[in-house]
Amino acid sequence: MKSYINLARKAGLIIFGLDNVKRLLKKDQVGLIICSPDLGKSALRETDFIKKKHLTVEVYMTSKPETLREMVNKDNVKFIGIKRSNMLVKISSLAKTLWSPDGKEV
């Protein structure tokens, strides 16, 4: 998973931060969201809203906060979006094998 995330990052397909992801969701450019379990209360509410409003967007929560940080090799990352692309299909299938939508490991 880490290698696919890094490839997507180099290709400019990773969006960091809830506000940036929400902006691109309005343009229907985001296909997958991965967030950390240590999100604040308002960010969790926003995530629930995204799940309900954007049914075509998959949302996963990692089981540990450090998992997301290690995947993107960046500190203080709690929320990323992945733009719709061919690489999204592979990352999505890997995410399904790693996490359930509620953050528990599969």
Beta strands, then each sheet from edge to edge (+ up, - down):
strand 1: 14-16
strand 2: 30-35
strand 3: 58-61
strand 4: 79-83
sheet 1: 1+ 4- 2+ 3+
end
